[in-house]
Amino acid sequence: MSNSDGHFTAEDAARVRLNEYNELYEKLAHQLQSLQAGTPDEELLDHLPAFKASLATNNKLKYRLEVLKKSVDAMPPPAKKTKKAAPKINYVTVEDYGDSIVSRLREIFAKAQATAYPTAPVFPVVVTETSNPKFGDYQCNSALGLSKLLKTVNINEAPPVVAKKIVAAVEKGDLIKELEVAGPGFINVHLQHDFIGAHVGSILTAGVSSPKITKRKAVVDFSAPNIAKEMHVGHLRSTIIGDSICRLLEFVGFDVARINHVGDWGTQFGMLVAHLQDTFPNYLVETPPIADLQSFYKESKQRFDADKTFKARAYECVVKLQNFDEDIVKGWKLICDVSRADFNRIYQRLDVTIIERGESFYQQRMIDVVAELDAAGVLKTEEGRRLMFPTDCTIPLTVVKSDGGFTYDTSDMATIKHRIFEEKADWLLYVVDAGQSLHLETIYAAARDLGYYTPEEKRVQHIGFGLVLGEDKKKFRTRAGDTVRLTELLDEGVKRSEEKLREKGRHEVLNEAELAAAKEAVAYGCIKYADLSHNRINDYVFSFDRMLDDRGNTAVYLLYCYARIRSIARNAGLTRKDLNEKLAAQNGVIQLKHEAEVRLGKQILKFADTLLLVLDTLLLNTLCEYVYTLSTVYTDFYGFCQVITKDKEGKIESIDYNRLALCEATADTMAACFKILGIRTLEKI
Ligand SMILES: NC(=[NH2+])NCCC[C@H](N)C(=O)O
C-alpha cells in the first residue's frame, strides 16, 4: 500500500478507503439479506437492542402458541356445562357480632319469622341500611319474598300482612325503638337512642371493639420486589394494599404471616455473580462498594448478551449457586444485601413490617415439588420442557425449563405447598398486580388438582390490583420517561407536604419536631390513602396535587379533622379519665338529643358492620368511605352543636360532656381506621 520509495500516496489512501467501503457494503448487504430472511445475524442484533428483545419475546410467544395449539388439540370435546354453584363458605366465622347492627337485626328478624310462621321453610333475612332517614335507620325486606314462599305451605298472605305479623313477633330488646310497615311490605327499623349512646360510651371506657371472629392463620404475600432491579410503583401498590390487609386481619385477631416473596433466584444471579467476580475479584474478603445495583445489572446483562465465554461462566455460576457453593452464595448474598437495604429503607418510611422469604428459600422445596409432580405422573415433556396442564386452565405451568432450571411457576407451586402444609394457613392471600391473575389461577388449579386444598376448607385468593397511571393517564413515568424510583417519589411527597403545611402557616404553630412528624405523616398517609380509597381492581391516577388537597377526600383532610377533634378536650384541659368520671353518673350512656348527635352516634356505630364487609371483600376503599363519611357527619354535628361555651374573655363557661364524649368517640374510631389503613395519626397539625 505504498509507492516504491515507501511513501503512502493520496491514491493509496483512496484505494484503502474504497476497499473499506466495499467491505462495509458487502457486510451491510449480507445483514440486509439476513434481516429479510427473518434470521438477523448476531452482530446486527447487538446494534438493535429493542429489536433483539422483541425477537426474543416473539420466539417465546411462538412457543406459547405452539403449546396452546397442542393443548387445544388435546382438549376433549366440550362437555355439556352443568353449572356448579360456587360453594358459599363463611371463611370469616363470627362468634360474637359485638356491635354489628346488621347481624343483630338479622338474628332478631329470623327469630320473629320463625315465630310468626313456624311451618314455613327457613327464609333468609334481608337487612340493609336505609337510603333515606325518613324510612328509619335500617330496613328488613324479607316479607316480600317470604309471602311468595308461604304459598308452598298453603298460606296466602300479601307481603304487608306478612310484614305486620313479623313485626308483631319481634322482640325489640334494647336495640329497637320502633318498627313500622311501609310501602309494599318493608319493615322500617328505628334504633333506640340509648343503645347508640351506650355504644358510644363503651368506646370511651373499653376502646373501639371489633366483632369477635374465630382466629385463623393467614399468609399474606405482598410487596415482593426483585433483587437488583428497581422497586417500582406496582410494588408500592402491593406494599400499601398488602400491609393494610394484614393490619385489618390483625385488628380482628388473626394470626398473620407477612411474607415478602422477593425475586432473588434464577439465571440472572449467575450472571450477576460472574460479573461480581470480575469487577471485584476480592469480594470474598472485602465488601464491594456497589452503590448503583441497577447499572451493575445492566453492565452484566450487556456482557451476558455479547460475550459467549461470559455467558457460559454465568451458567456455571447458576448451577453452583443452586448447589449452594459457598463462594458463589457469598457473592449472591452481597448482591441481595444491597437491594435489601434499599427495600428496607422504604418499608421503614412506610411503617411496613414484612418477613423476607424470597424465591431462593424454596430451592429444595422446588426440587421436591417437581419430584412429587413427576411421581404423580402429571408432567408432560415438550421440547425438553416439563409441563403441567391443570384442569380448566388455558395455559400449562412450566415447572422445569429445557436447561433444567426452575421457573416462576415452580417457585409458586412451592409457595402454595409450603403455606398450606408447613405454615398450616387457613387463608392464603397473594397481593399481586391483576396482570398476573392467569399465572396465579393456574397455580391454584394445579394445587387443587394435586389435592393440596379444597375451596371448602381453605380460602386461596389472588388480591389483584390495577396499574398506577400518571396524570396523563399513561403508565406512570418520570418526565424523562424512566421508571420512577420509589425513594425519589417519597422524597417528593415529603417536600410537597412540607410546602403545603408552610403555606397554611403550620410552621408557626408547630415546633420543629412536630413539623417534621407532620410532613411525613401527611406525605405517606396521603400516598397510602389515595391508593386505598380507590377500588383496587381499577387503575388509579397518581397525583400529588390531588392527594395533598386538604379540602378533598384525602388523608390530609382527615388528619386535620382528627387533630381538631382531639384539640377540643385538650384545650378544655380534660383527660379521658376526667371525662369518664363525669359520665359515670349516667352509667357511661351518652345522651343523644339533637338530631346531629344521633346521626353522629349512628355513624360511629356502623364501624363494626363496615369492618365485616371489608373482611369479606378486602376492598379497603369501603373503609376509606366510612371514615370520610364519619368526618363529614362529625363536621355537621360540630356546626350545629356547641361543645364548649366560652365567655367574652375566652374563659370556659360550660362543657357539654355528652357532646365531648361524642367528639372523643369519633376521634377514637377514626384512629382505628387510620391504624388499619396504615396512616400515622397526629395529635397536632
Ligand atoms: N408469590 C408470588 N408470585 N408473589 C408475587 C411476586 C411478584 C414478583 N416478584 C414481581 O415483581 O412481579
The ligand as an ORCA input file, in Angstrom:
! r2SCAN-3c Opt
* xyz 1 1
  N     -45.898    -15.478     45.061
  C     -45.815    -14.516     44.184
  N     -45.870    -14.776     42.899
  N     -45.695    -13.243     44.624
  C     -45.551    -12.103     43.792
  C     -44.169    -11.929     43.249
  C     -44.054    -10.705     42.401
  C     -42.835    -10.654     41.512
  N     -41.620    -10.620     42.243
  C     -42.921     -9.425     40.620
  O     -42.207     -8.464     40.790
  O     -43.726     -9.407     39.710
*
